[in-house]
C-alpha cells in the first residue's frame, strides 16, 4: 500500500479524464466525512475504478478480484494503488481481515457489492440482488456504508472516447452514509439495513439519471468489442 504512489498515478491520469469527458458528479463532498467509510458502488465496467478515483481527491482503497493479482507486475501495481484481492470462489478470511484493518485505520474502502461487473439487465440498478456481505462487514467494523451509483463508464472501451474533445459522458452520485446498527448475530445482515441500502440505490439512480440524462443501459461494457 502506498498513498504517494496512488496520488502520483491519479495526478498523471486525471488529465486524461478531464480532457476527454464531461462527467456529472453529484455529492462528492459526502466523501469528506471524517473517519472510515465502506463505499459500495454498483459495477458496470472496469472503468468504474479510475472514474471513481478521478471524481474525488480522497484516497480510496479498492477491493479487487483475485484474478487480477495472478500476474506479478499487475499485482505489484495494484497493491501500490491501495488495492487488495478478494477470492470470490471461497470464504476469503484474509480479505475480510484486510478490509477490517483498513477500516480500523480510518480509511475509505471501496467494495462492489455486486461481486463482479454486471450487464445492465443484471445490475442492482435494474432491481437485481447484491451481496449482503457489505452490510456484515460494515457492522463488524462499526462504520457506515456510503452507497454510490456509477453510469456509462464503459464508454471508455471505445478508443475515440479518449480524444481530448470533452465529449465522453459518464456520471457518478454518492449517497448519504448509512449507519449499520450492532446486533447479537454478526453472521446475518439485518433486513432493515439492506432495505435502506436498496432504497438509497433507487433514489440515487433516479437523481443521477435526471441530472445526467444517462441510464444503466448507456455504454454497456463489451470486453470482446472489436
Secondary structure, DSSP 8 states (H G I E B T S, - for coil): --HHHHHHHHHHHHHHHHHHB--EEE-GGGGGSSS-EEEEE--S-THHHHHHHHT-SS-EEEEEEGGGGSSHHHHHHHHHTT-EEE-TTS--HHHHHHHHHHHHTT-EEE--TTSS---GGGSGGGT----THHHHHHHHHT--EEEEEEE-GGGGGSGGGGSTTS-B--EEEEEEEE-----S-TTS--HHHHHHHHHHHHHHHHHHHHHH---TTTT---TT--
